[in-house]
Amino acid sequence: MKVLSIVLIGFLAYCLLPIAYCLLPIAYCLLPIAYCLLPLASCLLPLAFPKRDYVDNSNNNAIAS
């Protein structure tokens, strides 16, 4: 079983390596664009996920008198 998994991993690596080799120049071209957009993303991230005001409900199991 272990030999089969090693052969399968080797076969997948052999098949996927040319695809990765073709996509590498595309990634290399897109890297400067991503680098420019990084500050914009860091500014917009707090707007997308604002901080919430959590109410302290530590006494919610108290018996009402």
Order of alpha helices (4+ residues) and beta strands (2+ residues): alpha
